[in-house]
Amino acid sequence: MKRIAMMLVLVPFISLPFAAQDKGWGSGHVLFRDVIVHMGTATRPFLGDVLIRSGRVADLGWVRDVPDGTRIVEGRGELHVMPGIIDCHSHIALAGGLNESTGPVTPEVRIRDALRPDDPSIYRALAGGVTMAHLLHGSANVIGGQDAVIKLRWGADADGLVYKKAPPGVKFALGENPRRSNRNTPGADRQGYPRSRMGVEQILRRAFQDALNYRDTWLTYKREVSEGSGRVPPRRDLRMEALLGILDGRIMVHCHCYRADEILMVMRVAEDFGFRVATLQHVLEGYKVAEDIARHGAGASTFSDWWGYKFEAYDAIPYNAELMRRKGVVVTINSDSADHIRRLNIEAAKTVKYGGYPRNLALQLVTLNAAKQLHIDRWVGSLEIGKDGDVAVFDGDPLDDRSKCVMTFIEGIQYFDRRSDLRKRGGNRRGPVDSDQEATR
Amino acid sequence: MKVLAILILLVAAPAGIVCQDSQPLLIRNVKRAPGRPTVDILIRRGLVEAIGPSGTLQRPFDAQVFDGKGLLLGPVFLDACVLANLAPKPTAPVAKTPPRDGAPTSPPLRSVDDDIDTRPAALDRLHPDRRRIDTQAWDAAGDEPRRRAGIAWALYAPATELCGGSGVLATTAAVPRRSRVLASDLGLFFALDRRRGRYPSTTMGAIAVHRQLFADAQRQQAWKAAHSRATSGVPRPPFEPGLARVEEVLDGRRPAFFVCRTEHEARRVLALFRGTKGRLVIAGPPRLARAGDAFAKAQAGVVLQAEFPEVTDPVLRRRLHRPQSPEKSSARPAPSADSKDPETKALEAWIRAERRIVREREKTTVQTFLNAPMRLSEAGVPFAFATTARGKADDLLSYARLAVEAGLSQPAARRALTGADKRLPFSRALDQGVRPGHTATFTLLDGPLWSWNTRIQAVVIDGRLEVLAEKPSGKGKTKGGRR
């Protein structure tokens, strides 16, 4: 009788996390007790507790005072807790096309205008311990659209996903993609411009020269207004305003590139116009020009072992990340795929095994370094007091390919629980239904 | 005297068109509601002149009489978005000089700037200055089926372009166009129109075009204000009727209709209008209703297009499309001779499993479709119904009946059918109800509106009677419905 009564008392508490799983569960107060803590810094993993209060990391080590209303996750020394994984290059959660490829310069379009919060890829990414993703425009045009940094708050609306502290960025693309995308465009009477790598550089220079002219127009207008004449404002051009944002340093540049020569080219163009490339994406030949990248101050976001899919992606080596790190470049490993995003911890591990990357720094490839590249490392990227309580819990070492993510928390709220997920799926192994299929039918 | 007579004739001629038939119409023995005494209605010059108990109204000597025994007065319906594509077809580029015989045609001259700034391609789909009333296209061929389905009013909208122009609210009566107009320049119609290979080709591109359009309109407004304030030094702004209309939209003086295909698009549109005073009406398929709370928060109205989902499951199909006749497809096929073959068995099992999955998905789709009006109603969102280009005119009433079955209250369904919700921008132009002094626009039904057996027997639009079906012959009539 006593046992039944105890079960009746316990059942609501056990089932609560699963009942409200779809929109995240919890009050933002969680204690991970007796877990192996990977802080995401150079500190070695240690056995201890992590306390999250009101969505922020409040205490680390041995936590004695547990505030009322705190959920306790018992690790029994087996669970590994690490900061939520940040994917630095992704195209998930988008609706209505990710490539405004109809012109080589389109920075006026914004990814955050096309977010699709019910994309099942968000949930799948959560199942891999990912808590944030950097959503980039496609690479069909030289200057693409503006990006969005999102927290994977599954169940929230589009505005609820956007991480507002992240500064905006624009995607650039060099090489084969912007050259090829002009080919066979329906309705086009001939192939467009640019057709060569030289043309790509000229597009960049021409666009920024136009932006400088636009700035001059406005400065002239403002001067005339202060002098009491010319009170008709020039036309606001959203495209030019975005380009001016880059020149002024308000908007970051994330540049898709592969070859060493074009990496040098884009940095040279940036230096000529007085701005800095924030990250070089893919950058498979980055190891050849690592010193220049470090001198410029750009980050590098690359793959662990994914190349050879086109000519410009041939000359790649697994030591790319490590060689760039040694020269002082902030390096990350990204997914660029709705599939790879589920196992970014393994991608980091591969960089250790095949690329000679230091094991103690490997997790930073997908956590703190990503936060640094996106200029949000003050708030996320590691388990340090005061930072957001974005946590991935694994049942083993995250760098072990046998380990599985069992829970994912964003600001102390649980968005993924492996046990409840398996239970819910039952016979249906397909996972959540893709609602876009319904929408397009 | 002669001149005076000509003047009188000139003035009277248009009035005659406006009032349509000058012959009075007397409708006898109709009921306002089931169980209530019958009344007679006298209609003259398109207006209800008098309503009185049966036999009390004197018949004018020249009146046309219609005996409505056994019929009920019913409302007419509004088709709140009739889209027609007015977009000019893209023309092939024309060479400036004609080619000599046998000479290869050279492409037209273009500068590199044309390749870099492709935004002008969007201008072909951006027509805020266009008015639907100026075209012949709103005199749609589908008006007769609409009248037969009890639809007396329609909002003829321009095409689903980035901005197609303004719509016209008109009756569907079979009279000259100018006599049908209720509101000539209603709202401005937008859409997130994206086309492959032309800017904008993505949703975010389409939104960028709209943001730029809004920025241009705001600049125009600021310029006008500066010009009117300044005594000198500020040049007069150029006349831009399209931008002036967009200004009115942003100020809330003119409603904006946004045609959306998905819930995501609708939510993005709400975000686009955030911070403006725009009065927004979202038009689209029933799945948009999932954003009901967001519509309510933004005080946006909704036009639900009666887009019946395509379903393969016979049970679901029968539920949607009444009345059902026994469908042959529902009969199970006889087992084939080699059904004992294990491979065939496995295949059949796999097919059955797949069908189950499809059925579950279709069930969800149908449920979304049926619940959409109730969702909007519960969220407090004003909404109306519209037909679709592919659907039939009587889809409107069928959808409302299905929605009532699914739990929507009858008054709410009636409001949606008739466009009577005062929060919707077109409601003021519609003369609702049958009262003396008001427009005579109503239907005559052979039963209660929400019964599937009820048929529309006649429709009166602006006093013009159109008898649609044989009068009811009492019991034993055929089961009514759609399709």
Interface residues (C-beta under 8 A of the other chain):
Chain A: A95 G96 G97 L98 N99 E100 S101 T102 G103 P104 V105 T106 E108 V109 R110 I111 D113 A114 L115 R116 G145 D157 A158 D159 N182 T185 P186 G187 A188 D189 R190 G192 Y193 I203 R206 A207 S229 G230 R231 V232 P233 R235 R236 D237 L238 R239 R430 V433 D436 E438 A439 R441
Chain B: P90 P93 P107 P108 R110 V112 D115 I116 D117 T118 R119 A121 L192 R194 R196 G197 R198 Y199 P200 S201 T202 T203 M204 G205 A206 I207 A208 R211 Q212 A215 D216 R219 A222 W223 A226 A230 G233 V234 P235 P237 R261 T262 E263 H264 E265 R267 R268 A271 L272 R287 A294 P309 E310 I357 R361 T364 T365 T368
